[in-house]
């Protein structure tokens, strides 16, 4: 049986555009004599539709466009994801379903059984689980059609199951010849490899070939890597689509190629992150109707990496960095920024903030008389820069990219309405140590980011001789603690048992907790780790639970 993998980039609510992508894929599948064209989970609506599902008109549109698609399907069958409105009016909610369409009719519907509610997922808020899995016979083969999470609960693969049932195991009781999975599986580091291991395990366990078709593209915080794949019955990946880009392929499950020698299952974290963030930025702009970006370029590594990602995503002609030196900015920082701009070939502006800063100091001279200069005056500078950036944003229609990394945002080493002001937080889920790795990846062929930016001690340059390590531990230590607390959700004794000093761990954990109010006000950030500071991590602001 020949299966077309339609790895498409859908947009939530763009029914016409999503249908067009599916029809383009169907025509390609027909030209290559595919038996089935497979498209991602909820590809009719785009994923995740979230509270749009609360509107009847949205549900009706999903069915309307499924019916439109059905009229175009003849020889090559199509399997697509859609929102199913149950016929029973007593049932409250919708199904996340896969429809098999052939010869102008919906021949079979499989409803998603496992509805994830962990991390960024909240499917039980909207959907009701399917009550059972059935095998469907098509073209002389018994098909096990599954929707994303339904293949993620094998008792032999995981040490602990999340759900009481295993849909694939249920289907195996009926017997099936091919495992098909339509997914909208968001990216995080090492997720590509994990997804492939799950498919390999299931295909070998049940002795059948299998296919996953996964969404690609960015939708708000989430990035979908694609990497659709086909696996043989002996548990070997025989084809893998491109990661972080639209792609398609026809795989003949009766005649699969030799085991694929693909490096996309072993990309470095730096390369995965750079490609994911480039895709996430590009799609955020395209899908929200923006074309140009601006950002503050400080001469530090975070803004340098952000500028490189912005230029890769949008084109160098669509990114405008602003250099905004103050009395505390070193000559080296300005020089390094100018060199980076030259290396990238982008336009730029320089606006000195010292005259404005002087006005601030004069304005508060009497109010602050007798008080030492402290973080208040430091934040004045950050907020002046934020206001300048927002001025450019308002006047020219540029979206401001914020440049803070996950390490700083975790412990509150960032200024509300200052360096946190903007529309998209590109590095908000990227630890500082990984930012350095990305810089080296950007420089892999030639020096784009000046070496001095990478090697000099990191500093906010808001007072004389300031460095980040004046108030923070070394970033390799800080990132290790943040990873254990935020991503692995380890508690104080567990982190200390990993070899960290208890007073330091306690201080960092409390800094993270106390700065939740800042993160609630930051721009939308792009998720690349297992647990980001976004809607996947829901912590109270007002509480008394400190270590």
C-alpha positions as CSV (number, residue, x, y, z in Angstrom):
1,X,0.0,0.0,0.0
2,X,1.3,3.4,-1.0
3,X,0.9,6.2,1.6
4,X,1.3,9.9,0.9
5,X,2.7,11.8,3.9
6,X,1.2,15.3,3.8
7,X,3.4,17.3,6.2
8,X,1.6,20.7,6.0
9,X,1.7,24.0,7.9
10,X,-1.8,24.9,8.9
11,X,-3.1,28.0,10.6
12,X,-5.7,28.0,13.3
13,X,-9.1,29.1,11.9
14,X,-7.8,29.5,8.3
15,X,-10.3,26.9,6.9
16,X,-9.9,28.0,3.3
17,X,-6.1,28.1,3.5
18,X,-5.9,24.7,5.3
19,X,-8.3,23.1,2.8
20,X,-6.1,24.5,-0.1
21,X,-3.0,22.9,1.5
22,X,-4.8,19.6,1.8
23,X,-6.1,19.7,-1.8
24,X,-2.6,20.5,-3.1
25,X,-1.3,17.5,-1.3
26,X,-4.2,15.3,-2.6
27,X,-3.4,16.3,-6.2
28,X,0.3,15.4,-5.6
29,X,-0.7,12.1,-4.0
30,X,-3.0,11.3,-7.0
31,X,-0.2,12.0,-9.4
32,X,2.0,9.5,-7.6
33,X,-0.8,6.9,-7.4
34,X,-1.0,6.8,-3.7
35,X,-3.7,4.7,-2.1
36,X,-4.1,7.0,0.9
37,X,-3.1,10.6,1.5
38,X,-2.5,11.2,5.2
39,X,-2.7,14.6,6.8
40,X,-2.1,15.8,10.4
41,X,-4.4,16.0,13.4
42,X,-7.0,18.7,13.3
43,X,-5.6,19.9,10.0
44,X,-9.0,21.2,9.0
45,X,-9.1,23.7,11.9
46,X,-5.4,24.0,12.7
47,X,-4.0,23.0,16.0
48,X,-4.5,24.0,18.8
49,X,-7.8,25.9,18.3
50,X,-8.3,26.3,22.1
51,X,-11.3,28.4,23.2
52,X,-12.4,28.9,19.6
53,X,-14.0,25.5,20.1
54,X,-16.5,27.2,22.4
55,X,-18.1,28.9,19.4
56,X,-20.7,27.0,17.5
57,X,-19.7,28.8,14.2
58,X,-16.2,27.4,14.5
59,X,-17.5,23.8,14.9
60,X,-19.8,24.3,11.9
61,X,-17.0,25.6,9.8
62,X,-15.0,22.5,10.6
63,X,-17.8,20.2,9.3
64,X,-18.5,22.5,6.3
65,X,-14.9,22.3,5.1
66,X,-14.7,18.6,5.8
67,X,-17.7,18.2,3.5
68,X,-16.0,20.5,0.9
69,X,-12.9,18.2,1.0
70,X,-15.1,15.1,0.7
71,X,-16.4,16.3,-2.7
72,X,-12.8,16.4,-4.1
73,X,-11.9,12.8,-3.0
74,X,-12.2,10.0,-5.5
75,X,-9.5,7.4,-6.3
76,X,-6.9,8.3,-3.6
77,X,-8.4,8.0,-0.1
78,X,-7.7,10.8,2.4
79,X,-7.3,10.7,6.2
80,X,-7.6,14.1,7.9
81,X,-8.1,15.4,11.4
82,X,-11.2,17.4,12.2
83,X,-13.5,18.5,15.0
84,X,-16.5,16.2,15.1
85,X,-19.8,17.3,16.5
86,X,-21.5,14.3,18.1
87,X,-24.9,13.3,16.7
88,X,-26.2,12.8,20.3
89,X,-27.4,16.1,21.6
90,X,-27.1,14.8,25.2
91,X,-23.3,14.7,24.7
92,X,-21.6,17.9,25.7
93,X,-18.3,18.5,23.9
94,X,-16.6,17.5,20.7
95,X,-14.5,14.7,19.4
96,X,-11.0,15.1,18.1
97,X,-11.4,12.8,15.2
98,X,-9.8,11.3,12.1
99,X,-12.0,10.8,9.0
100,X,-11.1,8.4,6.2
101,X,-12.7,9.7,3.0
102,X,-13.0,7.8,-0.3
103,X,-15.0,8.1,-3.5
104,X,-16.8,11.2,-2.2
105,X,-17.9,9.7,1.1
106,X,-16.7,9.6,4.7
107,X,-16.2,5.9,5.1
108,X,-14.8,5.7,8.6
109,X,-14.2,7.9,11.6
110,X,-11.8,7.2,14.5
111,X,-12.1,9.3,17.6
112,X,-9.1,10.2,19.7
113,X,-9.2,8.2,22.9
114,X,-6.4,9.7,25.0
115,X,-6.8,13.4,25.7
116,X,-3.6,14.9,27.2
117,X,-3.9,17.4,30.0
118,X,-0.2,17.8,30.9
119,X,2.2,20.6,30.0
120,X,0.7,22.7,27.2
121,X,-2.1,20.2,26.5
122,X,-5.7,20.9,27.7
123,X,-7.7,18.7,25.5
124,X,-10.1,17.4,28.1
125,X,-11.3,21.0,28.5
126,X,-12.8,20.8,25.0
127,X,-13.0,17.2,23.8
128,X,-14.6,14.0,25.0
129,X,-12.7,10.8,24.5
130,X,-13.6,8.2,21.9
131,X,-15.2,5.2,23.5
132,X,-13.2,2.6,21.6
133,X,-10.8,1.8,18.8
134,X,-11.8,-0.1,15.7
135,X,-9.8,-1.5,12.9
136,X,-10.9,-0.5,9.4
137,X,-10.4,-2.6,6.3
138,X,-9.4,-0.7,3.2
139,X,-7.7,-1.9,0.0
140,X,-7.3,-5.4,1.4
141,X,-5.5,-4.1,4.5
142,X,-6.7,-3.8,8.1
143,X,-5.8,-0.2,9.2
144,X,-5.2,0.9,12.8
145,X,-5.9,4.6,12.5
146,X,-4.8,6.6,15.5
147,X,-4.7,10.2,16.6
148,X,-1.4,11.5,18.1
149,X,-1.5,10.7,21.8
150,X,-3.2,7.3,21.1
151,X,0.2,5.7,20.4
152,X,1.9,7.2,23.4
153,X,0.8,4.8,26.1
154,X,2.4,1.5,25.6
155,X,2.9,-0.4,28.8
156,X,6.1,-2.0,27.6
157,X,7.7,1.3,26.4
158,X,7.0,3.5,29.4
159,X,7.9,2.8,33.0
160,X,4.6,4.3,34.0
161,X,1.4,4.7,31.9
162,X,-0.5,8.0,31.9
163,X,-3.8,6.4,31.0
164,X,-5.7,3.3,31.9
165,X,-6.1,2.1,28.3
166,X,-3.8,1.6,25.3
167,X,-5.7,2.1,22.0
168,X,-3.1,0.3,20.0
169,X,-3.3,-2.7,22.2
170,X,-7.1,-2.7,21.8
171,X,-6.7,-2.6,18.0
172,X,-4.2,-5.4,18.2
173,X,-6.9,-7.7,19.7
174,X,-8.7,-7.3,16.4
175,X,-5.6,-7.6,14.4
176,X,-4.2,-5.0,12.0
177,X,-1.8,-4.8,9.1
178,X,-0.7,-1.2,9.1
179,X,-0.4,1.4,11.9
180,X,-1.3,5.0,10.8
181,X,-1.0,8.0,13.1
182,X,-2.0,11.6,12.4
183,X,-0.3,14.0,14.8
184,X,0.0,17.6,15.9
185,X,2.9,16.8,18.2
186,X,4.7,19.9,19.4
187,X,8.5,20.1,19.4
188,X,10.8,20.2,22.3
189,X,14.4,19.2,22.6
190,X,14.9,15.5,21.8
191,X,11.2,15.0,21.0
192,X,12.0,14.1,17.4
193,X,14.2,11.1,18.6
194,X,11.6,10.1,21.2
195,X,8.8,10.1,18.6
196,X,10.8,7.9,16.3
197,X,11.6,5.5,19.1
198,X,7.9,5.1,20.0
199,X,7.0,4.3,16.3
200,X,9.9,1.8,16.0
201,X,8.9,0.1,19.2
202,X,5.3,-0.3,18.2
203,X,6.0,-1.5,14.7
204,X,8.4,-4.1,16.0
205,X,6.2,-5.2,18.8
206,X,3.2,-5.8,16.6
207,X,5.1,-6.8,13.5
208,X,3.5,-4.2,11.1
209,X,4.7,-1.2,9.2
210,X,3.7,2.2,10.5
211,X,3.5,5.8,9.6
212,X,3.3,9.1,11.5
213,X,2.4,12.3,9.7
214,X,3.0,15.3,11.9
215,X,2.2,19.0,11.6
216,X,4.9,21.5,10.9
217,X,5.0,25.2,11.7
218,X,4.5,27.6,14.6
219,X,1.2,28.5,16.3
220,X,1.7,31.0,19.1
221,X,4.0,29.5,21.7
222,X,4.1,26.0,20.1
223,X,6.4,24.9,17.3
224,X,5.7,21.7,15.3
225,X,8.7,20.1,13.8
226,X,7.1,17.8,11.2
227,X,9.6,15.0,10.8
228,X,6.8,12.7,9.5
229,X,8.2,9.1,9.1
230,X,7.6,5.6,7.9
231,X,8.8,2.5,9.8
232,X,9.1,-1.1,8.7
233,X,7.7,-4.1,10.6
234,X,11.2,-4.9,12.0
235,X,11.3,-1.5,13.7
236,X,13.5,0.5,11.4
237,X,12.8,4.0,10.2
238,X,12.8,3.8,6.4
239,X,11.8,7.3,5.5
240,X,11.8,10.6,7.4
241,X,10.5,13.9,6.1
242,X,12.4,17.2,6.6
243,X,12.3,18.7,10.1
244,X,11.1,22.3,10.6
245,X,9.8,22.7,7.0
246,X,6.9,21.6,4.9
247,X,7.5,18.3,3.1
248,X,5.8,15.4,1.5
249,X,6.6,11.9,0.3
250,X,4.9,8.7,-1.0
251,X,6.1,5.6,0.8
252,X,5.3,2.1,-0.5
253,X,4.8,0.0,2.6
254,X,5.2,-3.2,0.5
255,X,8.6,-2.0,-0.8
256,X,10.2,0.3,1.8
257,X,13.7,1.6,1.1
258,X,16.7,0.6,3.2
259,X,17.0,2.0,6.6
260,X,17.2,5.8,6.4
261,X,20.5,7.4,7.2
262,X,19.2,10.6,8.5
263,X,20.9,13.0,10.9
264,X,17.6,14.6,11.9
265,X,17.3,12.2,14.8
266,X,20.7,13.3,16.1
267,X,20.8,17.1,15.6
268,X,22.6,19.0,18.3
269,X,20.5,21.0,20.7
270,X,21.9,24.2,19.2
271,X,20.8,23.2,15.7
272,X,17.4,22.0,16.7
273,X,16.8,25.2,18.7
274,X,18.0,27.5,16.0
275,X,15.8,25.9,13.3
276,X,12.8,25.7,15.7
277,X,13.0,29.3,16.7
278,X,13.6,30.5,13.1
279,X,10.4,28.6,12.1
280,X,8.5,29.9,15.2
281,X,9.4,33.5,14.5
282,X,8.6,33.3,10.8
283,X,5.2,31.8,11.4
284,X,4.3,34.1,14.3
285,X,4.9,37.0,11.9
286,X,3.2,35.5,8.9
287,X,0.1,34.2,10.8
288,X,-0.3,37.4,12.8
289,X,0.1,39.7,9.8
290,X,3.5,41.3,10.7
291,X,6.4,41.7,8.3
292,X,9.1,43.6,10.1
293,X,10.8,43.4,13.5
294,X,12.9,45.6,15.6
295,X,15.0,44.9,18.7
296,X,17.5,46.4,21.0
297,X,21.1,45.4,20.2
298,X,23.3,45.7,23.3
299,X,26.5,44.1,22.3
300,X,25.6,41.1,24.4
301,X,25.1,37.5,23.3
302,X,21.4,37.3,23.8
303,X,20.5,40.2,21.5
304,X,23.1,39.0,19.0
305,X,21.5,35.6,18.7
306,X,18.0,37.1,18.6
307,X,19.0,39.3,15.7
308,X,20.5,36.4,13.8
309,X,17.4,34.3,14.3
310,X,15.2,37.3,13.3
311,X,17.2,37.8,10.1
312,X,17.1,34.1,9.2
313,X,13.3,34.0,9.8
314,X,12.3,37.3,8.2
315,X,15.1,38.3,5.9
316,X,17.8,40.8,6.7
317,X,15.8,43.6,5.1
318,X,13.0,43.1,7.5
319,X,14.9,43.4,10.8
320,X,15.9,46.7,12.3
321,X,18.2,46.6,15.4
322,X,18.6,49.7,17.6
323,X,21.8,50.4,19.4
324,X,21.0,52.5,22.4
325,X,24.2,53.2,24.4
326,X,24.3,54.8,27.8
327,X,27.1,56.2,30.0
328,X,27.7,52.6,31.2
329,X,28.0,51.0,27.7
330,X,31.5,50.0,26.9
331,X,33.1,51.1,23.6
332,X,33.5,47.4,22.9
333,X,29.8,46.7,23.1
334,X,29.0,49.4,20.6
335,X,31.9,48.3,18.3
336,X,30.8,44.6,18.5
337,X,27.2,45.6,17.7
338,X,28.3,47.5,14.7
339,X,30.5,44.6,13.5
340,X,27.6,42.2,13.9
341,X,25.3,44.5,11.9
342,X,28.0,44.7,9.1
343,X,28.4,40.9,9.1
344,X,24.7,40.3,8.7
345,X,24.1,43.2,6.3
346,X,21.2,44.6,8.1
347,X,20.2,48.3,8.5
348,X,20.3,49.8,12.0
349,X,19.8,52.9,14.1
350,X,21.8,54.4,17.0
351,X,20.0,56.4,19.6
352,X,22.0,57.5,22.7
353,X,19.8,57.3,25.8
354,X,22.0,59.4,28.1
355,X,20.2,62.8,27.5
356,X,16.9,61.1,28.4
357,X,18.5,59.4,31.4
358,X,19.7,62.7,32.7
359,X,16.2,64.1,32.5
360,X,15.0,61.2,34.5
361,X,17.6,61.8,37.2
362,X,16.8,65.5,37.3
363,X,13.1,64.8,37.6
364,X,13.6,62.5,40.6
365,X,16.4,64.6,42.2
366,X,14.3,66.0,44.9
367,X,12.2,62.9,45.5
368,X,15.3,60.7,45.8
369,X,17.4,63.2,47.7
370,X,19.7,61.5,50.2
371,X,19.1,58.0,48.7
372,X,21.8,55.9,47.1
373,X,21.5,55.0,43.4
374,X,20.3,51.5,43.1
375,X,18.3,49.2,40.9
376,X,15.8,52.0,40.4
377,X,18.1,54.0,38.3
378,X,19.3,50.9,36.5
379,X,15.7,50.1,35.5
380,X,15.2,53.7,34.3
381,X,17.7,52.9,31.5
382,X,16.0,49.6,30.6
383,X,12.6,51.3,30.4
384,X,13.9,54.2,28.4
385,X,15.1,51.7,25.8
386,X,11.8,49.9,26.0
387,X,10.0,53.1,25.2
388,X,12.2,53.8,22.3
389,X,11.6,50.4,20.9
390,X,7.9,50.7,21.3
391,X,8.1,54.1,19.6
392,X,9.6,52.5,16.5
393,X,7.0,49.7,16.8
394,X,4.1,52.1,16.8
395,X,5.4,54.5,14.2
396,X,6.6,51.9,11.6
397,X,4.5,48.9,12.4
398,X,7.5,46.8,13.6
399,X,7.0,44.0,16.1
400,X,9.5,44.2,18.9
401,X,11.5,41.1,19.6
402,X,12.5,40.8,23.3
403,X,15.9,39.3,23.9
404,X,15.9,37.9,27.5
405,X,16.8,34.2,27.9
406,X,15.2,31.6,30.2
407,X,17.9,31.8,32.9
408,X,17.3,35.6,33.4
409,X,13.6,35.4,33.1
410,X,13.5,32.5,35.7
411,X,15.2,34.5,38.4
412,X,13.8,37.9,37.5
413,X,17.0,39.3,36.1
414,X,14.9,41.4,33.7
415,X,12.9,44.6,33.8
416,X,9.2,44.9,33.4
417,X,8.3,47.5,30.7
418,X,12.0,47.6,29.9
419,X,13.9,44.8,28.3
420,X,10.7,42.7,28.7
421,X,8.7,45.1,26.5
422,X,7.8,43.7,23.2
423,X,5.6,41.3,21.1
424,X,7.5,38.1,21.0
425,X,10.1,36.7,23.5
426,X,12.3,34.7,21.2
427,X,14.8,33.2,23.7
428,X,12.5,33.0,26.7
429,X,12.7,29.2,26.8
430,X,16.4,29.0,25.9
431,X,18.9,28.7,28.9
432,X,21.9,31.0,28.8
433,X,24.3,28.1,28.3
434,X,22.3,27.0,25.2
435,X,22.4,30.6,23.9
436,X,26.2,30.3,23.8
437,X,25.9,27.0,21.9
438,X,23.5,28.6,19.4
439,X,26.0,31.4,18.8
440,X,28.7,28.8,18.0
441,X,26.3,27.1,15.6
442,X,25.6,30.4,13.9
443,X,29.3,30.9,13.5
444,X,29.9,27.3,12.2
445,X,31.0,28.3,8.7
446,X,32.3,31.9,9.3
447,X,32.3,34.5,12.1
448,X,29.0,36.3,12.1
449,X,28.7,37.0,15.8
450,X,32.0,38.7,16.8
451,X,34.1,36.5,19.0
452,X,34.3,39.1,21.7
453,X,30.5,39.0,22.2
454,X,30.8,35.3,22.9
455,X,33.9,35.4,25.2
456,X,33.3,38.6,27.3
457,X,31.6,38.3,30.7
458,X,27.9,38.8,30.4
459,X,26.6,42.1,31.7
460,X,23.5,44.3,31.6
461,X,25.8,47.3,31.6
462,X,23.5,49.4,33.8
463,X,26.2,50.5,36.2
464,X,30.0,50.6,36.2
465,X,31.9,47.3,36.0
466,X,28.7,45.3,36.3
467,X,28.6,41.6,35.4
468,X,25.8,39.1,35.7
469,X,27.8,37.0,38.2
470,X,27.7,39.9,40.7
471,X,24.3,38.6,41.7
472,X,23.9,35.2,40.0
473,X,25.9,32.0,40.2
474,X,27.8,30.8,37.1
475,X,25.3,30.1,34.3
476,X,26.2,26.4,34.1
477,X,25.2,26.0,37.7
478,X,22.2,28.2,37.5
479,X,20.8,26.5,34.4
480,X,21.3,23.1,36.0
481,X,19.2,24.1,39.0
482,X,16.5,25.7,36.8
483,X,16.3,22.6,34.6
484,X,15.8,20.4,37.6
485,X,13.2,22.7,39.3
486,X,11.2,23.9,36.3
487,X,11.5,21.2,33.7
488,X,11.9,18.1,35.9
489,X,9.8,19.5,38.8
490,X,12.3,18.2,41.4
491,X,11.9,19.5,44.9
492,X,14.7,21.0,47.2
493,X,16.0,17.7,48.7
494,X,16.2,16.0,45.3
495,X,18.2,18.9,43.7
496,X,20.5,19.0,46.7
497,X,21.0,15.2,46.4
498,X,22.2,15.9,42.8
499,X,25.2,17.7,44.3
500,X,24.2,21.3,44.7
501,X,24.6,23.4,47.8
502,X,21.3,23.7,49.8
503,X,21.5,27.5,50.4
504,X,22.1,28.2,46.7
505,X,19.3,25.9,45.6
506,X,16.9,27.4,48.1
507,X,17.8,30.9,47.0
508,X,17.3,30.1,43.3
509,X,14.0,28.3,43.8
510,X,12.7,31.2,45.8
511,X,13.8,33.7,43.2
512,X,12.0,31.7,40.5
513,X,8.8,31.6,42.6
514,X,8.9,35.3,43.6
515,X,9.3,36.4,40.0
516,X,6.2,34.7,38.6
517,X,4.4,38.1,38.5
518,X,6.9,39.3,36.0
519,X,6.6,36.3,33.7
520,X,2.8,36.6,33.7
521,X,3.3,40.0,32.0
522,X,6.0,39.0,29.5
523,X,5.5,38.7,25.8
524,X,4.5,35.4,24.2
525,X,7.5,33.1,24.2
526,X,8.5,30.2,21.9
527,X,8.6,26.8,23.6
528,X,11.6,24.5,23.0
529,X,12.1,22.7,26.3
530,X,9.9,20.2,28.2
531,X,8.5,22.9,30.4
532,X,8.5,26.6,29.3
533,X,7.4,29.7,31.2
534,X,4.0,29.9,29.4
535,X,0.6,28.3,29.5
536,X,2.1,24.9,30.1
537,X,3.4,25.9,33.6
538,X,0.6,27.3,35.8
539,X,1.9,28.7,39.0
540,X,0.1,31.0,41.4
541,X,1.5,34.6,41.9
542,X,0.0,35.1,45.4
543,X,1.2,32.3,47.7
544,X,3.3,31.7,50.8
545,X,5.0,28.5,49.8
546,X,8.7,29.4,49.9
547,X,11.5,27.1,50.8
